[in-house]
Amino acid sequence: MRLVVARCQVDYSGRLTAHLPVATRVIMVKADGSVLIHSDGGSYKPLNWMSPPCTLREADEDGTLVWTVSATKSDDTLRIRLDEVLHDSDHELGLDPGLQKDGVEKHLQELLAEHVVALGDGLSLVRREYMTAIGPVDLLCREDGGSVAVEIKRRGEIDGVEQLTRYLELMNRDPALRPVRGIFAAQEIKPQARTLAEDRGIQCVVIDYNALRGLDDPSLRLF
């Protein structure tokens, strides 16, 4: 990875145009070719970037260093004028083992498949990863009067509700399954996602992961 701290101006052109006036920023050039421009605020999201595949060319324009980053598959271009370079270094990071989380969706799915009662009374598991034409539903359950499609997330956001909505629209066309209702299950559900889900008749269930694993046993509590 190459890290450059510089006073720079950034202009993006292509499907849209964007301009960042001169300021001190961090420029990251990753081994996969991606280029990201960060400020000292704004959390993790870059101010602008170019995703691979792309090419980076450096040129001297009247004594000023200019980077031109061009997308390979489109006409998008990121032009970075470096008025003053404060730091420029290369670092070999090696292979990353990836983020390992406790309570990822796969584990939640496995636990909920074993304890569907946590989603509500009267449910029985049909199968995990029930395949539809647009992807797998995390859990397919049965209840008196129909089927239940369960979408499981660590953090429930609007995208997850939209995903479950698409599954429900497709599954309700199948006479062997319909009527199919939805349950949106997560350790945390954002207010906007809950509002959208309830508006579409989708039940929201917040999951206590530790309790589900048996780590939070009420019989061991003093109060």
ZAGULO-58590 format. One record per residue (C-alpha): x negated, y, z. Coordinates in steps of 0.05 Angstrom, whole numbers, plus 32768, in hexadecimal, padded with zeros to 4 digits. Example, Ala and Ser with C-alpha at 12.3 -4.5 7.8 and 13.67 -1.06 7.14 Angstrom:
BEGIN
7F0A7FA6809C
7EEF7FEB808F
END
This chain:
BEGIN
800080008000
7FE980467FF0
7FFB807E801F
7FF480C7800A
800581038035
800A81408009
802B81837FFD
805381717FC0
808C81817F93
80B881487F79
80E681487F3D
8111810D7F28
813181097EE3
815A80D47EC0
81A080BE7ED3
81A080FB7F01
817181347F11
815681457F57
812481777F70
80FB81797FB0
80D681BB7FB9
808F81BE7FD2
808781A28019
805A8171803E
8071812A8034
805A80E18037
805680BC7FF5
805580707FF8
803F80457FBD
804E7FFC7FCB
802E7FBF7FAE
806E7FB07F87
80667FF37F63
809D80197F87
809080617F99
80B380827FD4
80B180CA7FED
80BF80D58038
80C681128064
80BB811580AF
8106810D80BB
814280EA809D
813680A780BF
811E806F8091
813C8086804F
810C80A6801D
811C80EA7FFF
811180CD7FBA
80F3808F7F9C
80E780647F5E
80F4801A7F61
80CB7FE77F3B
80BE7FD67F04
809D80197EF6
805A80377EE4
8033806E7F07
8005809D7EE0
7FD880D27F00
7FC381107ED9
7FA181527EE6
7FCC818C7ECF
7FA781CE7ED4
7F8281B77F12
7FBF81987F34
7FC8814E7F3C
800A81357F1F
802780EF7F26
805980D87EF2
808080997F06
80A8807C7ECD
80DC80457ED1
80CF800B7EA2
81187FFC7E91
813480427E8D
8121808B7E7F
811F809D7EC9
80E180C47EDD
80C680DB7F20
809481147F1A
806B81247F58
803E81627F58
800C815D7F90
7FF681A47FA1
7FCB818E7FDD
7FB881477FF0
7FAE8141803C
7FA480F6803F
7F9C80BD800D
7F8F80768023
7F9A802E800D
7FAE7FF6803C
7FB37FAB802F
7FEF7F938056
7FEF7F4A803F
802C7F1D803D
80647F30806B
80887EF6808F
80C97F1D808D
80F77F3780C3
810F7F0380F4
814F7F148118
81737EF38151
81BC7EEE8140
81B87EF580F4
81F57EE680CB
81E17E9D80BE
81DD7E8F8109
821F7EB38116
823E7E8A80DE
82257E4980FC
823D7E5A8142
82817E72812A
828A7E338101
82807E0B8141
82AD7E39816A
82E37E54813C
830E7E5F817A
82E47E9E8184
83077EBA8146
834D7EAB8160
837C7E748175
83987E428144
835D7E428114
833A7E0480FA
82FC7E0480CF
83017DEA8087
82BA7DF88073
82807E298075
82697E4E8037
82A97E428010
82957E527FC9
82BF7E807F9E
82B27E997F58
82937ED97F74
826C7EBB7FAE
82727E937FEE
82A27EA48026
827F7E9A8069
82B77E708088
82F77E54806D
83297E4280A3
83707E2980A7
83A97E3F80D3
83F47E3180D3
840F7E508094
83D07E5C806C
83857E668067
83547E968087
83167EB28066
82E17EC98097
82AA7EFA8085
82727EFE80B9
82417F3880C1
82117F4E80F7
82297F9580ED
826D7F9E80CE
826E7FD6809B
829B7FEB8061
82737FC1802F
82857F828056
82CF7F938055
82CC7FA0800A
82A97F5C8001
82DF7F388029
83167F5D8003
82FB7F427FC1
82FA7EFB7FDC
83417F017FF5
835B7F1B7FB3
833C7EE07F8F
834E7EAA7FC2
83977EC07FC5
839D7EAD7F7C
83907E647F8E
83D17E407F9F
83AB7E0D7FC8
83927E447FF7
83C57E7C7FF9
83DA7EA08020
83937EB38036
83877EE8806B
83447F04807F
831B7F0A80BF
82E07F3A80C0
82B17F2380F8
82737F478110
824B7F59814E
825C7FA18141
82917FBF8113
828B800780FC
82CA80318106
82D1804080BC
82CC7FF580AC
83007FE480E0
8330801980C5
83287FFF807E
832F7FB68093
836F7FC380BC
838C7FEB8082
83837FAE8056
83A07F7E8088
835D7F60809B
83527F4D80E4
83137F668106
82F07F3B813B
82B37F538162
82867F198174
825D7F1581B5
82227EEF819A
82047EDE81DF
82467EC581F9
824F7E9B81BA
820B7E7B81C6
821F7E6C820E
81EB7E9C8229
821F7EC8824A
82437E948274
827A7EB7829E
82747E8082D3
822E7E9982E3
82437EE082F1
824D7EFE8337
827F7F30831D
END
